[in-house]
Amino acid sequence: MNILDIITKKKNNEELTYEELSFAFNGYNKGEVKDYQMSSLLMAITINGMSLKETLSLTDIFIKSGETYEFKKKVSDKHSTGGVGDTTSLIVAPIVASMNIPMAKMSGRSLGHTGGTVDKLESIPGYKVELTKEEFYNQINKLGLAICSQTDNLVPLDKVIYALRDVSGTTESIPLIACSIMSKKIASGAYYIVIDIKVGSGALIKTKAEAEIFSEWVIKIGDAYKRKVKTIISPMDNPLSLSIGNSLEVLEAIEVLKGKNNKLKETSVLLAAHIVSMAKGISVDDAKILSNNALKKGSAYKMFEKWIEAQGGDLNKIKVSKNVFFLKSNVTGTIQSISAINCGKLATKLGAGKLTKDSKIDHGVGIKILHSVGSKVKKGEPLAEIYVKDFDIKLTPEDLELFVIK
């Protein structure tokens, strides 16, 4: 078997066999297939797609590349396909766990212009994102909640492919996103799985039609492994929250857990309700009431504090950059939209995400939006606070085109 033949076959939009996919992807994991060869194959897949059969095959190859987890209780997990200002995991997890539904989540890092849960958690000083299998089991059994990074032994193939996709222009492939998400959910032992499919200019999935295909595929992958999967399709043209950047987003999640009402809270409650509905066998409306009560009564925040403490984090030491400037409006008018993709790209350029595999994340930088869509603003009025590492960063007018005002 030859990697060049496999690349050519997919370039010509032909279906790859299980054996061919295994040869290419496992070969890359072993170092037998080079970066530039795998990048070519990933690009061919991104352009031409994969069949459901190929996607199921690649998911299986991913899962079998490492160890798998099994829990005594049925545990839950939640995932977003990638958005901007999306910190729902930090809110959903403690809501669900506070109702004695275990949440065992292994999260990823930033991908393209979208933020990663692990990067956000690392902005909490002391938080231990890497847990051994034994530590992960123990925390779930004791507390009912743990979120950590993918271990080296859990779907190691996805870990190396994920990093390459991030810097090779292949983040937007629906089959690759499906394989990446579902292989990790299944290998990490999740039974109740909710997938938040983000759609729009600021998402990795751009159209509702693509989202519906993706939804069908992740449900079928779940069925193949006897897991309960629920999908929700939600818009991502505007950022989900008013904060973009790791520390800033954690601080906003804390505000929601303490009672703040906004779009981030509404989305988080909906996602939590779907997990609660599956786990308790009740309607989504009843599960929403329970989820809202967990926030109102403070049980979700108490669980959040216990979880962060259990993994060594100190919430009192979260820091944001002291170097801040205002982005001001050039006109008087009404905010029509806030570009999620431009906010994500700017945050990445500031250092909140990675431009190369070797880039380092700066947790203190980011954007704090001061007005929501529909707000009226005057010329010269501040629209956002831009947190930078230092003021000599070179930003173009295009970098700062975040708002449409008319």
KEDOGU-499216 format. One record per residue: residue number from 1; chain; x, y, z of N, C-alpha, C in turn. Coordinates in steps of 0.001 Angstrom, whole numbers, plus 500000, padded with zeros to 6 digits. Each point is the difference from the previous one (the first is absolute). Layout:
# residues N
R,NUM,A,X,Y,Z,X,Y,Z,X,Y,Z
...
This chain:
# residues 406
R,1,A,500853,498800,500000,499147,501200,500000,500884,501242,500000
R,2,A,499572,501051,499298,500834,501190,499801,499211,501246,500380
R,3,A,500588,500857,500824,499310,501207,500445,499649,500926,498835
R,4,A,500859,500056,498990,499718,500863,498848,498771,499516,499243
R,5,A,499837,498677,499901,498815,499450,499334,498730,500339,500778
R,6,A,500110,499971,501327,498848,500309,500851,499617,501481,499866
R,7,A,501008,500882,500009,499747,501442,499816,499341,500246,498649
R,8,A,500544,499373,498971,499466,500177,498637,498565,499498,499915
R,9,A,499735,498864,500618,498651,499422,499965,498981,500960,500615
R,10,A,500358,500579,501153,499079,500944,500646,499948,501316,499225
R,11,A,501105,500399,499408,500009,501210,499161,499014,499843,498839
R,12,A,499874,498767,499518,499074,499706,498902,498595,499674,500491
R,13,A,499765,500273,501291,498683,499845,500613,499502,498553,500003
R,14,A,500926,499085,500210,499634,498586,500118,499953,499599,501468
R,15,A,499197,498987,500317,499847,499544,501378,501207,499166,500430
R,16,A,500515,500318,501176,501131,499257,500550,499499,498840,500859
R,17,A,500722,498888,499961,499642,498839,500811,500489,500195,501438
R,18,A,499509,499143,500894,500453,500012,501393,501516,499823,500042
R,19,A,500497,499051,499193,501431,499692,499992,500829,501177,499519
R,20,A,499510,500707,498993,500727,501156,499478,500033,501140,501025
R,21,A,498869,500234,500650,499956,501040,501027,500917,499640,501168
R,22,A,499986,498740,500399,500866,499542,501080,501472,500163,499638
R,23,A,500344,499627,498783,501388,500115,499537,500467,501450,500063
R,24,A,499163,500930,499533,500383,501413,499938,500062,500627,501387
R,25,A,498930,499846,500777,499913,500712,501279,500878,499361,501081
R,26,A,499981,498681,500091,500895,499356,500966,501459,500177,499590
R,27,A,500236,500043,498687,501352,500250,499508,500504,501371,500400
R,28,A,499106,500987,499969,500386,501345,500427,500305,500018,501496
R,29,A,499190,499298,500779,500208,499939,501440,501339,499353,500355
R,30,A,500448,499074,499164,501274,499307,500232,501194,500760,499404
R,31,A,499723,501069,499246,501080,500760,499372,500395,499480,498639
R,32,A,499252,499021,499489,500321,499421,498691,499423,500830,498859
R,33,A,498946,500759,500287,499413,500936,499035,500366,501405,500477
R,34,A,500486,500822,499094,500534,501314,500366,498889,501051,500130
R,35,A,500346,501107,500687,499062,501111,500183,499396,500467,498683
R,36,A,500865,500201,499007,499523,500547,498725,499104,499004,499265
R,37,A,500229,498706,500212,499142,498996,499365,498637,499943,500687
R,38,A,499996,500008,501328,498726,499983,500718,499233,501298,499765
R,39,A,500703,501121,499913,499336,501277,499694,499294,499923,498650
R,40,A,500643,499364,499033,499392,499839,498669,498747,499131,500070
R,41,A,500080,498915,500758,498832,499122,500126,498863,500714,500732
R,42,A,500339,500717,501071,498980,500747,500744,499334,501057,499120
R,43,A,500796,500649,499146,499432,501001,499102,499077,499344,498973
R,44,A,500396,498833,499486,499149,499285,499044,498680,499595,500658
R,45,A,500069,499578,501273,498786,499641,500742,499145,501242,500243
R,46,A,500637,501112,500343,499273,501246,500254,499268,500467,498742
R,47,A,500653,499866,498849,499406,500460,498735,498928,499035,499496
R,48,A,500286,498698,500043,499105,499006,499401,499093,499278,500977
R,49,A,500298,500136,501296,499158,499357,501003,500291,498517,500163
R,50,A,499218,499357,500867,500077,498550,500186,498581,499452,500102
R,51,A,499835,498753,499614,498707,499340,500138,499767,499646,501465
R,52,A,498769,499629,500336,499701,499570,501361,500820,498761,500350
R,53,A,500154,499092,499034,500794,498785,500226,501443,500360,500340
R,54,A,500579,500948,499257,501372,500448,500278,500083,500648,501381
R,55,A,498985,500795,500321,500006,500711,501285,499915,499018,501169
R,56,A,499143,498976,499871,499910,498968,501033,501324,499242,500111
R,57,A,500621,499730,498868,501289,499287,500004,501074,500821,500702
R,58,A,500086,501288,499664,501039,500844,500586,499757,500202,501494
R,59,A,498729,500124,500399,499687,500111,501432,500502,498768,500744
R,60,A,499756,498828,499429,500449,498748,500622,501528,499934,500085
R,61,A,500670,500455,498945,501468,500021,499977,500522,500945,501091
R,62,A,499349,501155,500133,500380,500951,501048,499852,499360,501386
R,63,A,498837,499405,500266,499729,499408,501317,501027,498920,500328
R,64,A,500302,499142,499025,500911,498871,500223,501465,500405,500073
R,65,A,500293,501282,499778,501392,500451,500073,500485,500133,501436
R,66,A,499088,499890,500976,500388,500155,501405,499078,499239,500931
R,67,A,500080,500335,501282,499195,499316,501003,498596,500582,500067
R,68,A,499090,499265,500620,498627,500471,500179,499636,499989,501483
R,69,A,498998,500794,500353,499556,500144,501389,498606,499398,500164
R,70,A,499760,499397,501168,498677,499491,500346,499699,500385,501443
R,71,A,498784,500483,500231,499601,500426,501339,498879,499111,500542
R,72,A,499918,499916,501321,498952,499206,500637,498635,500629,499730
R,73,A,499945,501339,500043,498765,500719,499713,500011,500498,498560
R,74,A,498823,500316,499490,499902,500596,498665,500366,501475,500107
R,75,A,501083,500401,499348,500480,501378,500101,499595,500802,498775
R,76,A,499982,501306,500164,499575,500899,498927,501184,500794,499453
R,77,A,499785,500595,498844,501004,500869,499391,499285,500964,499070
R,78,A,500632,501116,499770,499443,501041,499131,501110,500550,499137
R,79,A,499689,500314,498758,501040,500534,499128,499420,501040,499053
R,80,A,500802,501013,499721,499664,500992,498980,500920,499788,498809
R,81,A,499446,500142,498813,500815,499808,498790,500941,501169,499734
R,82,A,499922,501028,500796,500944,501103,499850,499325,501325,499752
R,83,A,500151,500891,500971,499413,501327,499866,500903,501031,500633
R,84,A,499521,501231,500050,500764,501111,500568,499263,500508,501231
R,85,A,500730,500131,501109,499380,500416,501246,499116,498916,500592
R,86,A,500306,498743,499670,499182,498879,500446,500642,499345,501222
R,87,A,499488,500347,501176,500525,499460,501258,498948,499141,500685
R,88,A,499086,499433,499203,498880,499254,500570,500448,498782,500814
R,89,A,501112,499355,499614,500434,498797,500726,500242,500289,501476
R,90,A,500533,501190,500293,500301,500353,501389,498744,500258,500814
R,91,A,498882,500169,499323,498719,500248,500676,499142,498738,500000
R,92,A,499937,499330,498858,499188,498781,499869,500480,498908,500954
R,93,A,501315,499793,500060,500549,498896,500799,499584,500070,501474
R,94,A,500192,501132,500677,499573,500044,501413,498491,499977,500195
R,95,A,499230,500527,499033,498535,499903,500112,499596,498527,500027
R,96,A,500500,499243,499040,499651,498586,499870,500505,499201,501202
R,97,A,501256,500208,500361,500600,499241,501110,499330,500305,501332
R,98,A,499463,501215,500143,499326,500358,501258,498705,499215,500187
R,99,A,499516,499358,498914,498789,499168,500067,500340,498518,500003
R,100,A,501228,499690,500427,500461,498610,500118,500019,499248,498672
R,101,A,500256,500745,498930,500231,499382,498692,501479,500214,499696
R,102,A,500820,498961,500069,501446,500185,499813,500340,500587,498635
R,103,A,500930,500945,499990,500506,500591,498757,501493,499708,499927
R,104,A,500380,499140,499061,501410,499628,499809,500409,500494,498627
R,105,A,500729,501096,499969,500261,500681,498726,501488,500168,499720
R,106,A,500393,499566,498816,501353,500272,499518,499883,501001,498865
R,107,A,500627,501144,500177,499808,501118,499082,501231,500280,499158
R,108,A,499771,500800,498958,501078,500357,499086,500479,501424,500198
R,109,A,500982,500342,499192,500545,501354,500009,499406,500797,498843
R,110,A,500482,501234,499819,499480,500846,498934,500216,499328,498652
R,111,A,499055,500229,499102,500084,499450,498649,499600,501104,499027
R,112,A,500958,500420,499173,499741,501125,499114,499728,501250,500818
R,113,A,498896,500701,499670,499669,501236,500718,499102,499739,501213
R,114,A,499684,498722,500260,499106,499679,501111,500795,499608,501244
R,115,A,499468,500349,501160,500707,499750,501255,499878,498562,500472
R,116,A,500922,499579,500875,499982,498651,500544,499797,500014,501501
R,117,A,499201,499053,500510,499701,499950,501434,501253,499816,500842
R,118,A,500936,499169,499527,501228,499760,500766,500801,501293,500153
R,119,A,500105,500783,498937,500723,501279,500077,499331,500929,501018
R,120,A,498685,499983,500036,499272,500853,500944,500258,499551,501439
R,121,A,499950,498696,500223,500229,499491,501355,501431,500259,500458
R,122,A,500941,499980,499072,501393,500271,500357,500215,501448,500422
R,123,A,499029,500863,499729,500121,501393,500450,499718,500113,501494
R,124,A,499497,498910,500604,499802,499971,501451,501290,499483,500627
R,125,A,500763,500858,500681,501287,499574,500558,499884,498746,500859
R,126,A,500872,499046,499739,500043,498763,500768,499130,498886,499464
R,127,A,499060,500323,499090,499074,498978,499513,500764,498915,499237
R,128,A,499780,498774,500391,500698,498860,499413,499175,499442,498844
R,129,A,500421,500313,498774,499227,499542,498841,500334,498566,499619
R,130,A,501164,499511,500424,500377,498627,499675,499772,499090,501203
R,131,A,499109,499030,499836,499714,499028,501046,500339,498596,499497
R,132,A,500532,499186,500880,500205,498599,499644,498636,499318,499960
R,133,A,499971,498805,499442,498749,499251,499942,499444,499769,501403
R,134,A,500884,499661,500932,499587,499754,501389,499460,501275,500652
R,135,A,500677,501140,499756,499536,501272,500560,498635,500386,499431
R,136,A,499822,499755,498717,498733,500312,499330,498875,499162,500612
R,137,A,500223,498685,500117,499018,499104,500617,499665,500437,501427
R,138,A,501040,500260,500783,499803,500349,501405,499175,501268,500165
R,139,A,500277,501008,499152,499264,501256,500133,498537,499835,499587
R,140,A,499757,499200,498965,498611,499748,499592,499264,499239,501090
R,141,A,500648,498998,500577,499351,499211,501055,499752,500815,501265
R,142,A,500915,500912,500308,499901,500787,501235,499116,501234,499842
R,143,A,500205,500747,498923,499325,501287,499819,498902,499954,498939
R,144,A,500191,499162,498980,499024,499936,498914,500289,500982,498884
R,145,A,501178,500629,500010,500351,500971,498959,501507,500122,499854
R,146,A,500459,499874,498766,501404,500261,499668,500072,500422,498543
R,147,A,500807,501015,499739,500293,500394,498615,501509,500100,499876
R,148,A,500536,499260,499054,501445,500006,499807,500322,499962,498514
R,149,A,501266,500136,499692,500427,499882,498614,500074,498531,499622
R,150,A,500002,499769,498721,500153,498647,499496,501318,499421,500501
R,151,A,499953,498818,500585,501240,499364,500433,500753,499480,498782
R,152,A,501280,499757,500183,500814,499493,498891,499510,498649,499504
R,153,A,499348,499247,500895,499569,498653,499643,498565,499917,499517
R,154,A,499251,501117,500085,498621,499997,499531,499928,500631,498613
R,155,A,499614,499218,499031,499919,500421,498602,501246,500821,499614
R,156,A,501190,499443,500175,501212,500761,499673,500069,500412,498535
R,157,A,499355,499223,499154,499985,500334,498574,499277,501322,499760
R,158,A,498879,500208,500701,499273,501263,499847,500846,501178,500452
R,159,A,500770,499790,501057,500794,501096,500553,500970,500564,498961
R,160,A,500686,499120,499274,500978,500473,499012,499306,500547,498750
R,161,A,498867,499386,499624,499254,500491,498831,499374,501354,500311
R,162,A,499483,500158,501200,499377,501255,500459,500997,501151,499896
R,163,A,501224,499755,500472,501036,501043,499959,500359,500365,498563
R,164,A,500044,499018,499122,500343,500262,498598,498865,500720,499283
R,165,A,498758,499606,500278,498854,500675,499387,499969,501480,500351
R,166,A,500381,500309,501232,499941,501370,500506,500880,500953,499198
R,167,A,501080,499478,499405,500957,500872,499309,500139,499666,498515
R,168,A,499055,499203,499470,500108,499619,498589,498755,500353,499191
R,169,A,499129,500832,500573,498815,500436,499266,498967,498905,499814
R,170,A,499968,499013,500913,499077,498872,499840,499099,499827,501225
R,171,A,499700,501110,500659,499158,499930,501203,498515,499847,499677
R,172,A,499585,500336,498773,498572,500101,499704,499413,498753,499338
R,173,A,500672,498877,500083,499507,498756,499411,498985,499333,500921
R,174,A,498770,499842,499539,498954,499391,500819,500356,498564,500414
R,175,A,500455,499138,499081,500362,498637,500438,501123,499986,501032
R,176,A,501001,500857,499819,501118,500025,500951,499563,500530,501357
R,177,A,499105,500971,500011,499462,500511,501269,499209,498893,500697
R,178,A,499167,499278,499230,499191,498917,500569,500876,498901,500591
R,179,A,501038,499601,499270,500922,498966,500487,500707,500450,501273
R,180,A,500479,501235,499996,500743,500535,501133,499132,500032,501248
R,181,A,498801,500539,499875,499121,500145,501162,499541,498645,500518
R,182,A,499432,499193,499118,499362,498763,500454,501009,498955,500462
R,183,A,501173,499965,499403,501007,499031,500465,500392,500296,501445
R,184,A,500135,501282,500327,500367,500377,501370,498853,499732,500974
R,185,A,498779,500288,499586,498854,499781,500881,499842,498513,500304
R,186,A,500105,499180,498980,499809,498562,500184,501165,499393,500781
R,187,A,501213,500358,499650,501178,499446,500696,500047,500422,501461
R,188,A,499493,501210,500304,500052,500491,501385,498830,499502,500839
R,189,A,499133,499173,499422,498962,499321,500772,498669,500701,500100
R,190,A,499791,501091,499249,498742,500745,500089,498836,499165,499487
R,191,A,498869,500084,500704,498784,499295,499581,498952,501000,499492
R,192,A,499745,501043,500798,499098,501071,499566,500852,501107,499376
R,193,A,499799,500259,498724,500849,500960,499290,499129,501064,499336
R,194,A,500286,501262,500292,499330,501112,499323,501033,500733,499158
R,195,A,499707,500160,498721,500889,500717,499082,499336,501307,499596
R,196,A,500639,501109,500311,499520,501327,499617,500642,500352,498656
R,197,A,499212,499924,498941,500521,500225,498651,499864,501481,499664
R,198,A,501128,500682,499981,500006,501430,499696,500002,500205,498481
R,199,A,499163,500917,499542,499863,500253,498566,500098,501497,499729
R,200,A,500731,500361,498944,500076,501406,499603,501416,500429,499687
R,201,A,500164,501285,499780,501296,500534,499569,501093,499803,501039
R,202,A,499615,499949,501275,501008,499849,501054,500211,498568,500440
R,203,A,499356,499049,499313,500101,498589,500368,500843,499235,498985
R,204,A,500385,498785,500375,500718,499138,499066,499035,499431,498963
R,205,A,498733,499850,500377,498957,499542,499083,499202,501227,499566
R,206,A,499935,500227,498706,499505,501297,499506,498510,500047,499690
R,207,A,499383,498869,499620,498599,500044,499572,499144,499014,500785
R,208,A,498697,500269,500037,499069,499117,500705,499967,498630,499342
R,209,A,500127,499976,498671,499994,498718,499282,501169,499129,500440
R,210,A,501182,500610,500129,501176,499259,500486,499790,499533,501434
R,211,A,499375,500868,500806,499748,499661,501404,499063,498803,500111
R,212,A,499002,499940,499127,499050,498890,500039,500669,498685,499598
R,213,A,500928,500074,499035,500760,498809,499609,500880,499552,501162
R,214,A,500677,500974,500599,500869,499703,501139,499202,499373,501140
R,215,A,498814,500569,500281,499131,499482,501058,499646,498545,499746
R,216,A,499612,499705,498771,499642,498624,499636,501178,499055,500216
R,217,A,501195,500463,499639,501177,499130,500087,500400,499720,501447
R,218,A,500007,501031,500863,500415,499746,501387,498978,499123,500717
R,219,A,498725,500135,499654,498974,499135,500600,500210,498556,499542
R,220,A,500321,499806,498712,500241,498644,499486,501274,499388,500595
R,221,A,501018,500837,500200,501218,499505,500660,499645,499574,501428
R,222,A,499211,500819,500686,499561,499655,501351,499220,498697,500031
R,223,A,499077,499838,499043,499208,498764,499905,500894,498775,499827
R,224,A,501061,500163,499186,500915,498885,499743,500700,499538,501268
R,225,A,500133,500907,500962,500674,499669,501274,499027,499989,501183
R,226,A,498680,499971,499671,498942,499907,501026,500078,501138,501024
R,227,A,500159,501226,499489,500006,501196,500851,498775,500860,499661
R,228,A,499503,500730,500995,498891,500923,499772,500571,501361,499624
R,229,A,499666,500469,498811,500542,501266,499491,498866,500948,499640
R,230,A,500096,501228,500498,499043,501053,499659,500777,501149,499381
R,231,A,499498,500539,498901,500667,501135,499352,499104,501232,500042
R,232,A,500654,501146,500125,499301,501291,499962,500728,500869,498986
R,233,A,499269,500610,499094,500600,500890,499007,499760,501444,500449
R,234,A,501087,500753,500196,499873,501379,500480,500876,500944,499176
R,235,A,499573,501263,499867,500717,500945,499132,501318,500492,500591
R,236,A,500971,500264,499123,501284,500561,500437,500470,501037,498973
R,237,A,499131,501002,499755,500415,501138,499179,500530,501104,500899
R,238,A,499369,500124,501192,500474,500917,501029,500620,499172,501128
R,239,A,500963,500544,500735,500575,499248,501127,498920,499619,501007
R,240,A,500160,498828,500636,499004,499534,500950,499988,500863,501264
R,241,A,501174,500432,500433,500073,500851,501194,500701,501308,499647
R,242,A,500040,500909,500942,500618,501303,499777,501500,499976,500279
R,243,A,500531,498861,500410,501433,499868,500282,500616,498969,499074
R,244,A,501128,500347,499390,500740,499078,499137,501447,500016,500455
R,245,A,500521,498862,500380,501330,499922,500591,499907,499153,501255
R,246,A,501033,499283,500335,499908,498933,500999,499588,500461,501400
R,247,A,500793,500858,500630,499646,500472,501345,498685,500769,500000
R,248,A,499801,500831,498987,498777,500802,499908,498767,499105,499928
R,249,A,500100,498909,499252,498853,499108,499848,499716,499232,501291
R,250,A,501037,499594,500704,499802,499319,501285,499296,500929,500983
R,251,A,500425,501252,500030,499388,500972,500914,498527,500224,499661
R,252,A,499663,499998,498707,498586,500165,499633,499193,498753,500364
R,253,A,500605,498818,499841,499312,498767,500401,499680,500017,501489
R,254,A,500932,500509,500792,499782,500107,501452,498828,500939,500289
R,255,A,499914,501110,499257,498886,500933,500189,498658,499321,499726
R,256,A,499959,499159,498944,498766,499272,499678,499660,499013,501110
R,257,A,500990,499288,500489,499763,499042,501087,499536,500693,501278
R,258,A,500346,501273,500128,499578,500775,501172,498672,500727,499778
R,259,A,499396,499810,498816,498664,500545,499803,499800,500962,498849
R,260,A,501051,500336,499240,499847,500946,498897,499155,499389,498881
R,261,A,499066,500804,499478,499147,499550,498894,500508,500556,498677
R,262,A,500268,499141,499050,500387,500420,498650,499852,498808,499055
R,263,A,500409,500207,498752,499868,498943,498993,500821,498774,500359
R,264,A,501160,500220,500625,500861,498889,500416,499265,499120,501020
R,265,A,499275,500643,500923,499231,499243,500997,498886,499205,499332
R,266,A,499278,500625,499092,498879,499328,499331,500469,498757,499249
R,267,A,501099,500142,499271,500535,498869,499237,500485,498891,500925
R,268,A,500656,500389,501083,500523,499019,500956,498872,499208,500652
R,269,A,498932,500693,500380,498853,499332,500627,499351,499030,499026
R,270,A,499879,500392,498736,499411,499115,498989,500826,498726,499827
R,271,A,501314,500165,499908,500883,498839,499833,499937,499089,501227
R,272,A,500054,500598,501180,499917,499214,501235,498674,499252,500069
R,273,A,498927,500676,499593,498665,499394,500068,499896,498748,499136
R,274,A,500647,500005,498861,499944,498815,499129,500717,498808,500631
R,275,A,501093,500262,500699,500683,498905,500708,499126,499499,501144
R,276,A,499463,500929,500784,499145,499643,501140,498766,499237,499528
R,277,A,499441,500433,498881,498827,499338,499432,500294,498540,499661
R,278,A,501122,499748,499345,500373,498625,499647,500287,499170,501242
R,279,A,500751,500575,500931,500442,499245,501180,498867,499693,500980
R,280,A,499049,500931,500125,498915,499820,500976,498693,499528,499367
R,281,A,499982,499954,498645,498786,499546,499320,498832,500947,500157
R,282,A,500294,501311,499994,498954,501022,500139,499998,500894,498766
R,283,A,499001,500866,499891,499924,500894,498846,501106,501060,500070
R,284,A,500337,500553,498849,501019,501048,499953,499523,501228,500776
R,285,A,498712,500304,499931,499459,501158,500736,500166,499814,501513
R,286,A,499704,498803,500491,500187,499735,501436,501481,500045,500370
R,287,A,500831,499503,499091,501448,500013,500247,500548,501422,500008
R,288,A,499394,500888,499209,500397,501416,500002,499719,500636,501357
R,289,A,498856,499656,500573,499636,500535,501320,501035,499563,501035
R,290,A,500374,498727,499970,501007,499484,500933,501353,500682,499791
R,291,A,500350,500222,498743,501293,500629,499684,500032,501451,500458
R,292,A,498901,500710,499768,499919,501385,500470,500047,500069,501528
R,293,A,499350,499042,500651,500009,499969,501466,501409,499758,500549
R,294,A,500780,499194,499281,501381,499737,500432,500820,501283,499997
R,295,A,499687,500900,499074,500679,501296,499952,499451,500937,501077
R,296,A,498671,500070,500104,499377,500918,500957,500364,499667,501442
R,297,A,500006,498728,500323,500245,499572,501387,501490,499926,500347
R,298,A,500847,500148,498985,501433,500018,500253,500678,498646,500014
R,299,A,499241,498921,499772,500612,498665,500047,500973,499788,498850
R,300,A,499724,500610,498853,500907,499864,498854,501322,500704,500269
R,301,A,499936,501200,500596,501247,500710,500300,500810,499282,501072
R,302,A,499314,499433,500998,500712,499239,501036,500729,498807,499377
R,303,A,499323,499328,499059,500636,498880,499310,501186,500487,499178
R,304,A,499866,501164,499360,501101,500594,499222,501216,500227,500891
R,305,A,499777,500589,501176,501102,500263,500930,500692,498706,500445
R,306,A,499201,498985,500315,500557,498713,500429,500828,499367,498887
R,307,A,499482,500090,498787,500684,499417,498838,501343,500685,499750
R,308,A,500002,501333,499972,501242,500733,499748,501018,499722,501104
R,309,A,499532,499969,501243,500892,499712,501133,500567,498587,499899
R,310,A,499158,499043,499594,500437,498602,499900,501139,499844,498996
R,311,A,500030,500875,498990,501059,499928,498987,501078,501064,500214
R,312,A,500027,500573,501216,501103,500862,500402,499904,501448,499614
R,313,A,498867,500424,499430,499867,501374,499524,499706,501001,501101
R,314,A,500439,501239,499805,499744,501092,500947,499267,501111,499257
R,315,A,498700,500097,500217,499170,500975,499291,500362,501441,500346
R,316,A,500627,500209,501150,500351,501360,500417,501231,500543,499287
R,317,A,500688,499143,499255,501243,500419,499365,499896,500141,498478
R,318,A,498785,499954,499471,499825,500182,498556,500391,501429,499624
R,319,A,500816,500130,498956,500477,501328,499604,499701,500291,498532
R,320,A,499721,501267,499742,499902,500482,498615,501081,501065,499809
R,321,A,500347,500249,498762,501047,500979,499721,499591,501389,500508
R,322,A,500979,500739,500501,499751,501373,500455,500078,501002,498851
R,323,A,500479,499523,498847,500125,500877,498832,498722,499927,499170
R,324,A,499198,501040,500071,498677,500014,499373,499810,501294,499217
R,325,A,499414,499873,498796,499583,501214,499293,498573,499827,499507
R,326,A,499336,501118,499750,498611,499962,499546,499927,499988,498479
R,327,A,499122,499172,499470,499615,500078,498596,498751,500872,499953
R,328,A,500085,501148,499314,498905,500976,500017,499240,500021,498672
R,329,A,498743,500388,500078,499151,500052,498815,500369,501188,499116
R,330,A,500014,499755,498693,500281,501080,499032,498741,500754,499604
R,331,A,498836,499429,500353,498731,500597,499576,498983,499924,501143
R,332,A,498909,500775,499832,498848,499879,500891,498979,499099,499321
R,333,A,499446,499063,500753,499023,499094,499399,499669,498835,500916
R,334,A,499465,498931,499406,499596,498802,500735,500881,498822,499584
R,335,A,500446,499229,500963,500842,498835,499693,499138,498932,499338
R,336,A,500324,499702,498735,499254,499000,499230,500526,498586,500260
R,337,A,501305,499893,500128,500615,498687,500239,501388,500178,500596
R,338,A,500475,498927,500634,501364,499941,500517,500617,498747,499396
R,339,A,501038,500166,499218,500558,498884,499252,500731,499011,500906
R,340,A,499418,498813,500141,500623,498967,500832,501352,499583,499431
R,341,A,500053,499825,498685,501257,499526,499410,501097,501054,500126
R,342,A,499654,501284,499839,501007,501050,500149,500449,500148,501452
R,343,A,499067,499824,500923,500374,500024,501423,500942,498842,500317
R,344,A,499678,498816,499465,500843,498840,500232,501385,500154,499418
R,345,A,500058,500557,498782,501298,500207,499348,500834,501042,500735
R,346,A,499336,501071,500469,500730,501023,500745,500529,499425,501314
R,347,A,499164,499243,500707,500439,499402,501262,501196,499078,499778
R,348,A,499964,499250,498906,501125,499115,499668,501260,500795,499728
R,349,A,499858,501091,499262,501152,500845,499690,500573,500630,501273
R,350,A,499133,500330,500939,500456,500575,501269,500773,498978,500832
R,351,A,499748,498701,499732,500699,498945,500738,499096,499058,500765
R,352,A,498664,500187,499878,499063,499136,500714,499905,498617,499369
R,353,A,500393,499914,498717,500030,498718,499288,501348,499816,499343
R,354,A,500113,498915,499238,501283,499672,499379,499981,500250,498500
R,355,A,501094,500620,499503,500180,500177,498563,500865,498888,499417
R,356,A,500842,499379,500842,500824,498867,499595,499945,498942,501102
R,357,A,500444,498775,499689,499977,498920,500997,500827,500349,501233
R,358,A,501047,500814,499816,500918,500307,501089,499674,501306,500729
R,359,A,498918,500671,499577,499616,501255,500655,499604,499755,501453
R,360,A,500223,501017,500836,499588,499917,501398,498772,500878,500234
R,361,A,499084,499476,500802,498770,500724,500309,500274,501070,501055
R,362,A,499449,501197,499780,500029,501063,501009,498590,500092,500584
R,363,A,499843,499542,501239,498670,499899,500590,499386,501350,500347
R,364,A,500808,501033,500123,499493,501284,500463,499496,500939,498926
R,365,A,500199,499655,498721,499585,500895,498921,498594,499647,499519
R,366,A,499410,500920,499244,498681,499719,499444,499184,501250,499766
R,367,A,498712,499805,499879,499071,501071,499649,498811,499967,500961
R,368,A,499624,501149,500498,498787,500104,500809,499053,500951,499285
R,369,A,498926,499450,499468,499027,500783,499236,499096,500759,500966
R,370,A,499802,501264,499748,499273,500866,500930,498540,500214,499624
R,371,A,499615,499644,498772,498621,500181,499542,499555,498769,499224
R,372,A,498736,499655,500102,499470,498850,499275,499334,500454,498699
R,373,A,499659,499038,499145,499299,500306,498745,498675,500684,500322
R,374,A,499712,501096,499278,498781,500772,500233,500223,501250,500837
R,375,A,501173,500095,500620,500304,501179,500829,500262,501221,499131
R,376,A,499593,501155,500477,500286,501255,499301,501288,500586,500572
R,377,A,500877,500455,499118,501285,500558,500440,500252,501319,499277
R,378,A,500814,500848,500632,500362,501287,499417,501425,499946,499459
R,379,A,500293,500846,499053,501358,500091,499466,500975,500326,501135
R,380,A,501087,499256,500045,500997,500192,501045,499755,499199,501263
R,381,A,498840,499329,500071,499670,499210,501195,500764,498670,499972
R,382,A,500534,499560,501132,500707,498703,500039,499066,498832,499686
R,383,A,500451,499132,499098,499240,498805,499630,500534,498754,500696
R,384,A,501307,499990,500218,500640,498829,500605,501300,500389,500667
R,385,A,500392,499188,500988,501324,500115,500615,500878,498924,499395
R,386,A,501168,500390,499532,500938,499060,499388,501177,499807,500965
R,387,A,500147,498780,500497,501058,499669,500955,501194,499435,499229
R,388,A,501137,500673,500090,501187,499609,499235,501168,499705,500936
R,389,A,500952,499217,499500,501193,499706,500802,500827,501263,500170
R,390,A,500191,500728,498897,500652,501310,500058,499458,500860,498866
R,391,A,500158,501300,500144,499360,500937,499082,500686,500102,498636
R,392,A,501170,499401,499848,500678,500110,498703,499559,498919,499012
R,393,A,498957,499214,500353,499472,499017,499061,499467,500713,498761
R,394,A,500276,499454,498841,499593,500638,498743,498650,499454,499549
R,395,A,498988,500857,500092,498652,499630,499578,499575,500883,498833
R,396,A,499388,499411,498999,499538,500741,498825,498541,500427,500212
R,397,A,499504,500959,499220,498575,500368,500078,499098,498777,499764
R,398,A,500440,499102,499112,499209,498800,499711,499894,499099,501232
R,399,A,501066,499931,500796,499979,499189,501227,498911,500461,500956
R,400,A,499689,501296,499942,499077,500601,500970,498591,500201,499445
R,401,A,499729,499387,498850,498654,500085,499418,499091,498955,500647
R,402,A,499540,500310,501196,499209,499051,500774,498497,500296,499957
R,403,A,499652,501275,499817,498606,500422,500099,499475,500522,498658
R,404,A,498726,499711,499716,499290,500647,498900,498967,500923,500632
R,405,A,500169,501308,499760,499135,501021,500609,499353,500826,498906
R,406,A,498680,500127,500059,499276,500806,499005,498974,500890,500687
